[in-house]
Amino acid sequence: MAYDQGFASGDPDVLCEDEKQAVVVKSQLQLLARPMYSNPPVHGALIVSTVLDDPELKNLWLEEVKVELK
């Protein structure tokens, strides 16, 4: 893995003894990765919900959108 300012990024590197072991490791990594793509984090939706459910925040957001569109 690559590290940038203390945060890991990129793909893990795995060195296997043979092709059979590589197939098993790949399968396990795919099992770990699949839920990350199938179930994305909800924090973005929670932020949107918080902004749109609060009339003051929603109006502020709409004003910011208008500024960006100019």
PARO-474979 format. One record per residue: x, y, z of N, C-alpha, C, O in turn. Coordinates in steps of 0.02 Angstrom, whole numbers, padded with zeros to 5 digits. Example, Ala and Ser with C-alpha at 12.3 -4.5 7.8 and 13.67 -1.06 7.14 Angstrom:
BEGIN
{atom {00660,-00284,00390},{00615,-00225,00390},{00660,-00165,00390},{00712,-00166,00423}}
{atom {00642,-00112,00354},{00684,-00053,00357},{00645,00002,00394},{00670,00057,00402}}
//
This chain:
BEGIN
{atom {00042,-00059,00000},{00000,00000,00000},{00044,00062,00000},{00099,00063,00028}}
{atom {00018,00113,-00031},{00053,00177,-00031},{00027,00220,00027},{-00033,00216,00043}}
{atom {00070,00259,00056},{00049,00302,00111},{00064,00374,00093},{00118,00391,00070}}
{atom {00015,00417,00105},{00022,00488,00092},{-00003,00524,00154},{-00062,00521,00170}}
{atom {00041,00557,00189},{00024,00594,00250},{-00011,00549,00301},{-00057,00572,00335}}
{atom {00011,00487,00306},{-00016,00442,00356},{-00079,00404,00336},{-00104,00363,00374}}
{atom {-00105,00418,00276},{-00165,00384,00254},{-00147,00332,00200},{-00110,00347,00153}}
{atom {-00174,00273,00208},{-00161,00220,00158},{-00203,00233,00097},{-00261,00254,00102}}
{atom {-00175,00219,00040},{-00213,00225,-00023},{-00188,00173,-00072},{-00132,00147,-00065}}
{atom {-00229,00158,-00120},{-00207,00111,-00171},{-00228,00040,-00155},{-00271,00028,-00113}}
{atom {-00196,-00006,-00190},{-00213,-00077,-00184},{-00162,-00112,-00138},{-00103,-00094,-00137}}
{atom {-00185,-00163,-00102},{-00137,-00202,-00064},{-00097,-00247,-00111},{-00123,-00271,-00161}}
{atom {-00035,-00257,-00096},{00007,-00303,-00135},{00014,-00367,-00095},{00032,-00366,-00036}}
{atom {00001,-00423,-00127},{00005,-00488,-00094},{00051,-00533,-00135},{00041,-00541,-00196}}
{atom {00101,-00560,-00103},{00147,-00606,-00136},{00129,-00677,-00115},{00131,-00694,-00056}}
{atom {00110,-00718,-00164},{00088,-00786,-00151},{00142,-00836,-00172},{00183,-00821,-00216}}
{atom {00141,-00894,-00140},{00192,-00945,-00155},{00179,-00979,-00222},{00225,-01001,-00256}}
{atom {00115,-00985,-00241},{00099,-01018,-00304},{00031,-00993,-00330},{-00002,-00954,-00298}}
{atom {00013,-01017,-00390},{-00048,-00993,-00422},{-00110,-01014,-00382},{-00158,-00975,-00379}}
{atom {-00110,-01073,-00352},{-00167,-01096,-00313},{-00180,-01048,-00254},{-00237,-01029,-00241}}
{atom {-00127,-01029,-00220},{-00134,-00983,-00164},{-00158,-00914,-00189},{-00198,-00881,-00155}}
{atom {-00133,-00893,-00246},{-00153,-00829,-00274},{-00228,-00828,-00289},{-00261,-00777,-00277}}
{atom {-00255,-00883,-00314},{-00327,-00887,-00328},{-00367,-00880,-00264},{-00418,-00846,-00262}}
{atom {-00345,-00913,-00211},{-00379,-00910,-00146},{-00376,-00839,-00118},{-00427,-00813,-00094}}
{atom {-00318,-00808,-00120},{-00310,-00740,-00093},{-00353,-00691,-00133},{-00386,-00648,-00104}}
{atom {-00353,-00698,-00199},{-00393,-00653,-00241},{-00467,-00660,-00223},{-00502,-00610,-00219}}
{atom {-00489,-00721,-00213},{-00559,-00733,-00195},{-00576,-00699,-00129},{-00629,-00668,-00123}}
{atom {-00532,-00704,-00080},{-00544,-00673,-00015},{-00545,-00597,-00020},{-00585,-00564,00012}}
{atom {-00500,-00569,-00059},{-00498,-00496,-00068},{-00562,-00472,-00103},{-00587,-00418,-00087}}
{atom {-00586,-00511,-00151},{-00648,-00492,-00185},{-00707,-00494,-00137},{-00752,-00452,-00141}}
{atom {-00708,-00542,-00091},{-00761,-00545,-00040},{-00759,-00483,00005},{-00811,-00459,00027}}
{atom {-00699,-00459,00020},{-00693,-00398,00061},{-00714,-00336,00023},{-00745,-00291,00052}}
{atom {-00697,-00333,-00041},{-00710,-00272,-00080},{-00783,-00265,-00102},{-00808,-00209,-00107}}
{atom {-00816,-00320,-00115},{-00884,-00317,-00142},{-00932,-00275,-00100},{-00966,-00232,-00128}}
{atom {-00935,-00284,-00035},{-00982,-00243,00005},{-00967,-00168,00001},{-01012,-00127,00009}}
{atom {-00905,-00151,-00010},{-00887,-00080,-00014},{-00919,-00047,-00076},{-00935,00012,-00074}}
{atom {-00927,-00085,-00129},{-00957,-00058,-00190},{-01033,-00067,-00189},{-01069,-00025,-00215}}
{atom {-01056,-00122,-00161},{-01128,-00136,-00159},{-01165,-00093,-00108},{-01224,-00078,-00118}}
{atom {-01131,-00074,-00055},{-01162,-00035,-00001},{-01120,00027,00013},{-01082,00028,00062}}
{atom {-01126,00078,-00029},{-01085,00138,-00017},{-01103,00171,00049},{-01158,00161,00075}}
{atom {-01057,00210,00077},{-01071,00243,00141},{-01132,00289,00136},{-01147,00316,00083}}
{atom {-01166,00296,00192},{-01227,00336,00193},{-01215,00408,00215},{-01261,00448,00216}}
{atom {-01153,00425,00233},{-01143,00492,00261},{-01160,00547,00212},{-01183,00601,00233}}
{atom {-01151,00537,00148},{-01169,00588,00099},{-01244,00599,00098},{-01268,00656,00096}}
{atom {-01282,00544,00100},{-01355,00550,00101},{-01379,00583,00166},{-01428,00621,00165}}
{atom {-01345,00570,00221},{-01364,00601,00284},{-01351,00676,00283},{-01390,00715,00311}}
{atom {-01297,00697,00251},{-01282,00769,00245},{-01336,00802,00204},{-01362,00855,00222}}
{atom {-01354,00772,00147},{-01406,00800,00104},{-01472,00805,00142},{-01506,00856,00140}}
{atom {-01489,00752,00178},{-01551,00751,00216},{-01552,00806,00269},{-01603,00839,00279}}
{atom {-01495,00815,00303},{-01491,00867,00354},{-01501,00936,00325},{-01537,00977,00353}}
{atom {-01470,00949,00268},{-01475,01015,00236},{-01546,01027,00210},{-01575,01080,00221}}
{atom {-01574,00978,00175},{-01640,00988,00144},{-01697,00988,00195},{-01750,01016,00181}}
{atom {-01687,00956,00252},{-01740,00955,00303},{-01741,01017,00347},{-01789,01028,00384}}
{atom {-01689,01057,00344},{-01685,01118,00385},{-01696,01178,00338},{-01654,01192,00295}}
{atom {-01751,01214,00346},{-01767,01269,00300},{-01711,01322,00295},{-01697,01348,00241}}
{atom {-01679,01337,00351},{-01625,01387,00350},{-01565,01362,00311},{-01537,01398,00269}}
{atom {-01545,01300,00323},{-01488,01271,00286},{-01505,01263,00212},{-01463,01274,00168}}
{atom {-01567,01243,00198},{-01588,01234,00128},{-01584,01301,00091},{-01559,01303,00035}}
{atom {-01608,01355,00122},{-01604,01421,00090},{-01532,01443,00079},{-01516,01471,00026}}
{atom {-01490,01431,00128},{-01419,01447,00121},{-01388,01409,00063},{-01352,01437,00022}}
{atom {-01404,01344,00059},{-01378,01303,00004},{-01402,01329,-00063},{-01363,01334,-00111}}
{atom {-01467,01345,-00068},{-01494,01371,-00131},{-01459,01435,-00152},{-01446,01446,-00211}}
{atom {-01445,01479,-00104},{-01408,01541,-00120},{-01338,01525,-00146},{-01315,01556,-00194}}
{atom {-01305,01477,-00116},{-01238,01457,-00138},{-01240,01427,-00208},{-01195,01439,-00248}}
{atom {-01291,01389,-00222},{-01299,01360,-00289},{-01308,01415,-00341},{-01278,01413,-00395}}
{atom {-01349,01465,-00324},{-01359,01521,-00371},{-01294,01558,-00386},{-01281,01577,-00443}}
{atom {-01252,01566,-00334},{-01187,01599,-00343},{-01143,01558,-00390},{-01109,01585,-00433}}
{atom {-01144,01492,-00380},{-01102,01449,-00422},{-01125,01448,-00495},{-01085,01438,-00540}}
{atom {-01189,01458,-00506},{-01216,01456,-00574},{-01203,01519,-00613},{-01211,01520,-00674}}
{atom {-01184,01573,-00579},{-01172,01637,-00614},{-01107,01636,-00652},{-01090,01686,-00683}}
//
